[in-house]
Amino acid sequence: MRLAIFLLFLPFFVSEIQESAICVEEIESGETAKFFVFEFLLEFKHSIYGGSVMLNCKVADKKIVILSLESDDEASISYYTDRYERIGNRFVAEIDEKLNAIILNDGWRVKIQGSEFETRSPIKISPCMGG
């Protein structure tokens, strides 16, 4: 019985997984890498205040959704929003902003599926469309 229920709902799970792929494109070369993920993290150092700023993101409805913005430095987060709270030693703002793509400059740290890399040139992160 459980197997029958699983097989009944399998197309919905497969559809969700296919919609949860992001493409990371190096803008200058056009090279693209595809990752099957629901959530990923983006982190950078604030250029004025120097705090570490992190964006918690997910893929939903063919959009990149920024769920929250976090920083270890109050001045760095207050540069972007005045709606944040202190949680432990971090400042956190709930965002829930939907975007078609995110463009990152060099120096950002990207954390996807347990691996991490730093951008060396501008990249574009967007939901992968099609197969």
C-alpha positions as CSV (number, residue, x, y, z in Angstrom):
1,M,0.0,0.0,0.0
2,R,2.8,2.4,0.9
3,L,4.5,1.7,-2.4
4,A,1.3,2.5,-4.3
5,I,0.9,5.8,-2.5
6,F,4.6,6.7,-3.2
7,L,4.2,5.8,-6.9
8,L,1.0,7.9,-7.0
9,F,2.9,11.0,-5.7
10,L,6.2,10.4,-7.4
11,P,5.5,12.6,-10.4
12,F,4.9,15.6,-8.1
13,F,8.2,15.0,-6.3
14,V,10.1,14.6,-9.6
15,S,8.5,17.8,-10.9
16,E,9.6,19.7,-7.7
17,I,13.1,18.4,-8.0
18,Q,13.3,19.4,-11.7
19,E,12.1,22.9,-10.8
20,S,14.7,23.2,-8.0
21,A,17.7,23.4,-10.2
22,I,19.9,26.5,-10.3
23,C,22.3,27.5,-13.1
24,V,25.5,29.2,-12.1
25,E,26.8,31.1,-15.2
26,E,30.1,32.8,-15.4
27,I,29.1,35.9,-17.3
28,E,32.3,36.6,-19.2
29,S,32.8,33.1,-20.5
30,G,29.2,31.9,-20.6
31,E,30.2,28.6,-18.9
32,T,27.3,27.3,-16.9
33,A,27.1,24.7,-14.1
34,K,23.8,23.2,-13.0
35,F,23.0,22.2,-9.4
36,F,19.9,20.4,-8.2
37,V,19.1,22.2,-4.9
38,F,16.2,23.5,-2.8
39,E,18.4,25.9,-0.7
40,F,21.8,27.6,-1.0
41,L,23.7,30.3,0.8
42,L,25.5,33.4,-0.5
43,E,28.0,35.3,1.6
44,F,30.0,38.5,1.2
45,K,31.9,41.1,3.2
46,H,30.1,44.4,3.3
47,S,32.2,46.9,1.4
48,I,31.7,49.8,3.8
49,Y,31.3,48.3,7.3
50,G,33.2,45.0,6.8
51,G,30.7,42.7,8.4
52,S,29.9,39.3,7.0
53,V,26.5,39.3,5.2
54,M,24.7,36.1,4.3
55,L,21.7,35.6,2.1
56,N,19.7,32.4,2.7
57,C,18.1,31.4,-0.6
58,K,15.8,28.8,-2.1
59,V,14.3,27.9,-5.5
60,A,10.5,28.0,-5.7
61,D,8.1,28.6,-8.6
62,K,10.9,29.1,-11.1
63,K,12.3,32.0,-9.0
64,I,15.2,32.6,-6.6
65,V,13.7,33.4,-3.2
66,I,15.8,35.3,-0.7
67,L,14.4,34.0,2.6
68,S,16.6,36.0,5.0
69,L,19.5,38.3,5.3
70,E,22.0,37.8,8.2
71,S,25.1,39.5,9.5
72,D,27.5,39.4,12.4
73,D,27.6,43.2,12.3
74,E,24.6,45.5,13.0
75,A,25.8,48.3,10.8
76,S,26.2,45.9,7.8
77,I,22.6,44.7,8.1
78,S,21.1,48.1,8.9
79,Y,22.6,49.3,5.5
80,Y,20.0,47.1,3.8
81,T,17.0,47.1,6.2
82,D,15.9,48.5,9.5
83,R,13.6,45.4,10.1
84,Y,15.9,42.9,11.8
85,E,16.3,41.2,15.1
86,R,19.2,40.0,17.1
87,I,19.3,36.2,17.4
88,G,22.3,35.0,19.4
89,N,25.4,36.8,18.0
90,R,23.8,37.5,14.6
91,F,21.4,40.0,13.2
92,V,18.6,38.5,11.1
93,A,16.0,40.0,8.7
94,E,13.3,37.9,7.1
95,I,13.1,39.0,3.5
96,D,11.0,36.7,1.2
97,E,12.0,38.5,-2.0
98,K,11.5,36.7,-5.3
99,L,14.0,37.3,-8.2
100,N,14.5,35.9,-11.7
101,A,18.3,35.9,-11.1
102,I,21.0,37.2,-8.8
103,I,24.2,38.7,-10.2
104,L,27.3,38.4,-7.9
105,N,30.5,40.3,-8.2
106,D,33.9,38.8,-7.4
107,G,34.6,38.0,-3.8
108,W,31.3,36.3,-2.9
109,R,31.2,32.9,-1.2
110,V,28.7,30.5,-2.7
111,K,27.6,27.4,-0.6
112,I,25.7,24.8,-2.5
113,Q,25.2,21.1,-1.5
114,G,28.0,21.1,1.1
115,S,30.5,22.5,-1.3
116,E,31.8,26.1,-1.3
117,F,33.5,28.3,-3.8
118,E,34.4,32.0,-4.1
119,T,33.5,34.0,-7.1
120,R,36.5,35.3,-9.1
121,S,34.5,37.1,-11.7
122,P,30.8,38.2,-12.1
123,I,28.4,35.2,-12.1
124,K,24.6,34.9,-12.6
125,I,22.6,32.5,-10.5
126,S,19.1,31.7,-11.9
127,P,16.6,28.9,-11.9
128,C,17.4,26.5,-14.8
129,M,14.7,26.6,-17.4
130,G,13.9,23.5,-19.4
131,G,15.7,20.1,-19.4
